[in-house]
Amino acid sequence: MRPFTTLTGIAAPLPWSNVNTDDIWPGPGASPVLKAGRMPLQAPPDQHGPNAFAAVRWNDDLTPKPEFVLNRAPYDRAEILIARDNFGCGSSREMAVWALAAIGFRCVIAPSFGDIFHNNCFPNGVLPVRLPELVVEDLLRQAEDPDARFTVDLVNLQVTAPDGSVHAFAVGDYQRTMLLEGLDEITATLSRVPEINRAEAAYFARRPWLAPEALPAAE
């Protein structure tokens, strides 16, 4: 996974509240992409981009809907998405994060997120940033300028808006380390093997009867 330290670029404004995971990754009944068989349901994570916002992004003939922000330059190459409250609510489908990452988003800024979506972001290399509602409204306004540039700094935990204003945000230490070092959940766990071994040794030192060598051999 590519490390996330500091990102400067275009931010796509999506001034919608309660964007659910079915909106982000619509199922076969709503998605022109899946109806047309253009993407298998079991595609690898990095191939889910065509289904991102498919119901509002594509017509039934798979031509782009020009009114949707992600179909308009320069927002079609944005790496930052700004939305309103409760982004990623609804079902627990991890494919919603896969789809966002597959079309290039590395950060989503919103006042609040669905809990499962928020947790799914980190192991997939996407940074969810919570900022106050009034701040997000101002960022949405500034993002309407296609020449505006935003900086998301995970090292210093701050977002710098095009007007120069700086907004601090918080991320859990474990999740921050995962993104800074480019670790998924497996590699993050493997990076802590020495700590795990020490904890395990201490546990069995207190409870030697549970140690593997103390257990009876299987017949």
Secondary structure by P-SEA (a helix, b strand, c coil): ccccccccbbbbbbcccccccccccccccccccccccccccccccccccccccccccccccccccccccccccccccccbbbbccccccccccaaaaaaaaaacccccccccccaaaaaaaaaacbbbbbccaaaaaaaaaaaccccbbbbbbcccbbbbccccbbbbbbbcaaaaaaaaacccaaaaaaaaaaaaaaaaaaaaaaccccccccccccc
